Amino acid sequence: MSILKGIFKSRDKPQNSTNGSSYRFFFGGSTAGKSVNEKSAMQMTAVYACVRILSEAIAGLPLHLYMYTDTGSKEKAISHPLYFLLHDEPNPEMTSFVFRETLMTHLLLWGNAYAQIIRNGRGEVLALYPLMPNRMTVDRNAKGQIYYQYQVADSDAPTMKSRLVNLSPVEVLHIPGLGFDGLVGYSPIAMAKNTIGLSIATEEYGAKFFANGATPGGILEYPGIVKEPERVRESWNRGFSGSNAHKVAILEEGMKYTPISISPNEAQFLETRKFQIDEIARIFRVPPHMVGDLEKSSFSNIEQQSLEFVKYTLEPWIMRWEQSIHRALLSEKEKPQYFMKFNVDGLLRGDYQSRMSGYATARQNGWMSANDIRELENLDRIPESEGGDLYLINGNMTKLEDAGLFGQKQGGKMDT
């Protein structure tokens, strides 16, 4: 009974986890027979490309802290201590780019990103240090309150002394990915381990195939009795595989070689590898052309695909980052007044002709000034005395109610 149970067990059965009341899918063996974890997955070029594209995209976006003014508009809160931490240096050891790239990589591989929040006696944030997700446990205590338990390693920043540290929510910046309970996220790698395991198996097959000189296996036929078959096999492999492939073989005493394996084309080996790239790109919702698959891309649609990448792929991640930072780093008093915002305008910009056409429309209709446009193009401002901040409208257009002003009566007579 135990043998049958082991054969027919569900391949993705959820396991109990210490992470709150949720379940998670573990890394491990896949149905392709290959072990899948964050390190083996990153050795796949498609996974590495997707993780690099998304992490560098999030890290490269300008991140600003804004505040609402008395007039209802917004401006950059440069004087706030958080502005420097988020925009320049979250801690003395790394830049903002490296910090966000690291956390985004954690988020894509483990489904969660954690950073320790260092505060002073007044509760102000002094620094942010990344924490490894595979050494973090999220749970609830007897009162139902969330706490974080972290296993400290020698490679960590010297901000924690003991080996096992309990952290409160005010000490942790937690950005969860997709999950079932809203407490922790699930690893995309673990959830798609069978797809990635098949990719690993396919790549290893190709590597072994070409390591043998792309020579298929076969049968050595001998008319007599072979007394030492292992010695004959080893002698053949040593002489005509690997670096010795494609040498001329000399067969003696009626020996005959018959290949039996099918070719990679017949086995659709190349098609399988190509399909697995699309599968991995689908996991991370990355357009195939961004990982090097240009089969379905053209000059006319590749710009539209890039815009869809910003809207449908980056935007949900950006929302997770902004709301998690707002919740964890701002005090209750600051939350109504301050907010964080990633600037994606640079990614949404079209070609030069499209931008100039849009600017012309905005300028002529009075909702952008010359300096507004020049700031978007990283040009120096025009002095206010020279009209750089003027908002202009097209004189050929007027309100409908003003169209008959020339016919209004003044003193009982028609104005002419």
C-alpha positions in Angstrom: 0.0 0.0 0.0 2.8 2.4 0.8 4.4 1.7 -2.6 1.3 2.6 -4.5 0.8 5.7 -2.3 4.3 6.8 -3.2 3.7 6.3 -6.9 0.4 8.0 -7.1 1.0 10.9 -4.7 0.2 14.4 -6.0 3.2 16.1 -7.5 2.4 19.6 -6.1 0.7 18.7 -2.8 0.8 21.6 -0.4 2.8 21.0 2.8 2.2 22.5 6.2 4.4 25.6 6.8 5.3 27.5 9.9 4.5 30.7 7.9 1.3 31.7 9.7 -1.8 29.9 8.7 -0.8 29.6 5.1 0.6 26.9 2.9 3.5 27.1 0.6 5.0 24.9 -2.1 8.5 23.8 -1.4 11.5 23.7 -3.7 12.7 20.2 -4.5 12.5 17.4 -7.0 10.4 17.9 -10.2 8.6 15.4 -12.3 11.5 15.7 -14.8 13.8 14.2 -12.1 15.8 17.4 -11.6 16.1 19.2 -8.3 14.8 22.8 -8.5 15.8 25.5 -6.2 16.7 29.2 -6.5 20.3 28.5 -7.4 19.7 25.8 -10.0 16.8 27.8 -11.5 19.1 30.9 -11.9 21.5 28.7 -13.9 18.8 28.6 -16.6 19.5 31.4 -19.0 15.8 32.2 -19.4 15.2 32.4 -15.6 18.3 34.5 -15.2 17.3 36.8 -18.0 13.8 37.3 -16.6 15.0 37.9 -13.0 17.7 40.3 -14.2 15.3 42.2 -16.5 12.7 42.8 -13.7 15.1 43.4 -10.9 17.1 45.9 -13.0 14.0 47.6 -14.2 12.7 48.2 -10.6 16.1 49.2 -9.4 16.7 51.7 -12.3 13.4 53.6 -11.8 13.8 56.9 -10.0 12.2 56.6 -6.6 11.1 59.8 -4.9 9.4 60.8 -1.7 6.7 63.4 -2.2 4.7 65.6 0.1 1.4 67.4 -0.4 1.5 71.2 -0.2 -1.1 73.6 1.2 -2.3 74.3 -2.3 -3.1 70.7 -3.0 -0.2 70.1 -5.3 2.8 67.9 -4.6 6.6 68.4 -4.4 9.6 66.3 -3.6 10.3 66.1 0.1 14.1 66.4 -0.3 14.6 67.5 3.3 13.0 64.3 4.8 15.5 61.7 5.9 13.7 59.0 4.0 14.3 60.7 0.7 18.1 60.1 0.9 17.6 56.5 2.1 15.3 55.6 -0.7 16.8 57.6 -3.5 20.5 57.4 -2.8 21.8 55.1 0.1 19.6 52.9 2.2 22.7 51.9 4.2 26.4 52.7 4.2 27.2 49.5 2.3 25.1 49.8 -0.8 23.4 52.2 -3.2 19.7 52.5 -3.7 20.1 50.6 -7.1 21.8 47.6 -5.5 19.4 47.5 -2.6 16.3 47.5 -4.7 17.9 45.1 -7.2 18.7 42.7 -4.4 15.2 42.8 -2.8 13.5 42.4 -6.2 15.7 39.3 -6.9 14.5 37.9 -3.6 11.0 38.7 -4.4 11.2 36.9 -7.8 13.0 33.8 -6.5 11.4 33.3 -3.1 8.2 35.3 -3.4 9.1 37.6 -0.5 11.5 40.4 0.2 12.6 41.5 3.6 14.8 44.3 4.9 15.7 45.2 8.5 14.7 48.7 9.6 17.2 50.4 11.8 15.6 53.3 13.8 16.8 55.8 16.3 15.2 56.6 19.7 12.6 58.8 18.1 11.5 56.1 15.7 13.1 57.7 12.6 14.5 55.3 10.0 18.3 55.4 9.9 19.1 52.5 7.5 17.7 49.5 5.7 19.5 46.2 5.4 18.4 43.3 3.1 17.5 40.0 4.9 17.6 36.6 3.2 14.1 35.2 2.7 15.1 31.5 3.1 16.2 32.3 6.7 13.0 34.2 7.6 9.9 32.8 9.3 6.7 34.8 9.5 4.2 33.6 12.2 1.7 34.8 14.7 2.1 34.6 18.5 -0.5 33.5 21.0 -2.2 36.9 20.8 -2.5 36.7 17.0 0.2 39.4 16.4 2.6 38.9 13.6 6.3 38.5 14.3 9.4 37.7 12.2 12.0 35.2 13.2 15.4 35.4 11.4 18.3 33.0 11.4 21.5 35.1 11.5 24.5 34.0 9.5 28.1 35.3 9.5 27.6 36.9 6.1 24.9 39.2 7.4 25.4 42.9 8.3 26.5 43.3 12.0 23.1 44.7 13.1 22.0 41.6 15.0 24.1 39.6 17.5 22.3 36.4 18.5 21.9 33.5 16.1 18.0 33.5 16.1 16.4 36.9 16.3 12.7 37.8 16.8 11.7 41.0 15.0 8.5 43.0 15.3 6.7 44.4 12.3 8.1 47.9 12.9 11.6 46.5 12.4 11.0 44.8 9.1 10.1 46.0 5.6 8.3 43.1 4.1 7.2 43.1 0.4 5.1 39.9 -0.2 4.4 38.5 -3.6 1.3 36.5 -4.7 0.0 34.4 -1.8 -3.2 32.9 -0.4 -3.4 34.6 2.9 -1.9 38.0 2.4 0.8 37.3 4.9 3.5 35.7 2.8 4.0 35.2 -0.9 4.8 32.1 -2.8 7.9 31.5 -4.8 7.3 31.6 -8.6 10.2 29.2 -8.9 8.7 26.6 -6.5 5.3 27.0 -8.0 6.6 26.3 -11.5 9.3 23.8 -10.5 8.1 21.2 -13.0 8.4 23.6 -15.9 11.9 24.7 -14.8 12.9 21.1 -14.0 12.0 20.1 -17.6 14.1 23.0 -18.9 17.1 21.8 -16.8 16.7 18.3 -18.0 16.4 19.4 -21.6 19.6 21.5 -21.3 21.5 18.7 -19.7 20.4 16.4 -22.4 21.7 18.8 -25.1 25.0 19.3 -23.2 25.6 15.5 -22.9 24.6 15.0 -26.5 27.1 17.5 -27.8 29.7 16.3 -25.3 29.6 13.0 -27.1 30.2 14.8 -30.4 26.5 14.7 -31.3 26.9 11.0 -32.0 23.8 8.9 -31.2 24.1 5.7 -29.2 23.9 2.4 -31.0 24.7 -1.3 -30.9 28.0 -3.1 -31.6 27.2 -6.4 -33.3 29.7 -9.2 -33.1 29.2 -12.5 -34.8 30.9 -14.5 -32.0 30.7 -14.4 -28.2 32.0 -11.3 -26.5 33.8 -12.4 -23.4 34.4 -8.9 -21.9 31.5 -6.6 -23.1 32.3 -3.8 -20.6 35.9 -3.6 -21.9 34.7 -3.4 -25.5 32.1 -0.7 -24.6 34.7 1.4 -22.7 37.2 1.0 -25.5 34.6 2.2 -28.1 33.5 5.2 -26.0 37.1 6.1 -25.3 38.1 6.1 -28.9 35.0 7.6 -30.6 33.1 9.9 -28.2 33.8 13.3 -26.7 36.9 15.0 -28.2 37.5 11.9 -30.3 34.1 12.1 -32.0 33.9 11.9 -35.8 37.1 9.9 -36.1 37.1 7.1 -38.6 36.2 3.8 -36.9 37.9 0.5 -37.9 35.8 -2.5 -37.1 37.5 -6.0 -37.1 36.3 -9.6 -37.2 32.9 -8.9 -38.6 32.0 -6.3 -35.9 29.1 -4.0 -37.0 27.9 -0.7 -35.6 24.2 0.1 -35.8 22.9 3.5 -34.4 19.5 3.2 -32.7 18.8 6.6 -31.2 16.6 9.1 -33.0 18.0 12.5 -34.0 17.3 15.6 -32.0 15.2 17.0 -34.9 13.0 13.8 -34.8 12.7 14.1 -31.1 11.8 17.9 -31.5 14.7 18.7 -29.1 15.1 22.2 -30.4 11.4 22.9 -30.4 11.2 21.7 -26.8 14.0 24.0 -25.7 12.3 26.9 -27.5 9.0 26.2 -25.9 10.5 26.1 -22.4 11.9 29.6 -22.9 8.3 30.8 -23.7 7.1 28.9 -20.6 9.6 30.6 -18.3 8.9 34.0 -19.8 5.2 33.4 -19.1 5.9 32.6 -15.5 7.4 36.1 -15.0 5.1 37.8 -17.5 8.1 39.0 -19.5 7.6 39.6 -23.3 9.6 36.9 -25.2 11.5 39.5 -27.2 13.1 40.8 -24.0 14.7 37.4 -23.4 15.9 37.0 -27.0 12.9 35.3 -28.7 12.1 37.6 -31.6 10.1 35.1 -33.7 6.8 36.9 -33.1 8.2 40.4 -32.8 8.4 43.0 -35.5 9.4 46.6 -35.9 5.7 47.6 -35.7 4.7 45.8 -32.5 7.9 45.7 -30.4 7.3 49.2 -29.0 3.7 48.2 -28.1 5.0 45.1 -26.3 7.4 47.2 -24.4 4.6 49.5 -23.2 2.6 46.5 -22.2 5.6 45.3 -20.2 5.4 48.5 -18.2 1.7 48.4 -17.7 1.0 44.7 -17.1 4.3 43.5 -15.7 6.1 46.3 -13.8 3.0 48.2 -12.6 1.8 45.4 -10.2 5.4 45.1 -8.7 5.6 48.9 -8.4 2.4 49.0 -6.5 3.6 46.3 -4.1 6.8 48.3 -3.5 5.1 51.7 -3.0 2.4 50.4 -0.7 4.8 48.3 1.4 7.3 51.2 1.8 4.4 53.6 2.7 3.1 51.2 5.3 6.4 50.2 6.9 8.5 53.3 6.8 6.1 56.2 7.4 4.6 57.0 10.8 0.9 57.3 11.2 1.2 61.0 11.4 3.2 61.2 8.1 1.1 58.8 6.0 -1.6 61.4 5.1 1.1 63.9 4.0 3.9 61.9 2.4 3.9 59.2 -0.3 6.5 57.3 -2.4 6.4 57.2 -6.2 8.4 55.4 -8.9 8.8 57.5 -12.0 8.0 55.3 -15.0 7.8 58.2 -17.5 11.1 57.3 -19.0 9.9 53.8 -19.8 6.7 55.1 -21.4 8.4 57.6 -23.6 8.0 57.0 -27.3 10.4 57.9 -30.1 11.5 61.5 -30.7 8.8 62.3 -33.2 6.0 61.0 -31.0 7.2 62.9 -28.0 7.5 66.2 -29.9 4.0 65.7 -31.3 2.6 65.1 -27.8 4.5 68.1 -26.4 3.1 70.3 -29.1 -0.5 69.3 -28.3 0.1 69.9 -24.6 1.7 73.2 -25.2 -1.0 74.5 -27.6 -3.8 73.4 -25.2 -2.3 75.1 -22.2 -1.7 72.3 -19.8 2.2 72.2 -20.2 4.6 75.1 -20.2 7.9 75.3 -21.9 9.7 74.5 -18.7 7.5 71.5 -18.0 8.5 70.1 -21.4 12.2 70.9 -20.9 12.3 69.2 -17.5 10.9 66.0 -19.1 13.7 66.2 -21.8 16.4 67.0 -19.2 17.0 70.5 -20.6 17.8 73.6 -18.6 14.9 75.8 -17.6 14.0 79.0 -19.4 13.9 82.0 -16.9 10.5 83.1 -15.8 11.2 86.6 -17.1 11.5 85.1 -20.6 8.2 83.3 -20.5 9.4 79.8 -19.5 6.5 79.2 -17.1 3.7 80.7 -19.3 0.7 78.5 -20.2 -0.6 79.3 -23.7 -3.8 78.4 -25.5 -4.8 78.4 -29.2 -6.5 81.7 -30.0 -8.7 80.1 -32.6 -10.7 78.3 -30.0 -13.2 79.8 -27.5 -16.1 78.8 -25.2 -19.4 78.0 -26.9 -21.2 80.5 -24.6 -18.9 83.2 -25.8 -19.4 82.5 -29.5 -22.4 85.0 -29.8 -21.0 87.8 -27.7 -20.8 90.0 -30.8 -24.6 89.8 -31.1 -25.5 90.8 -27.5 -27.7 93.9 -27.1 -26.4 96.9 -25.3 -29.0 99.5 -24.3 -31.6 97.9 -26.5 -29.5 98.0 -29.6 -27.5 95.3 -31.3 -23.8 95.8 -30.9 -22.1 96.1 -34.2 
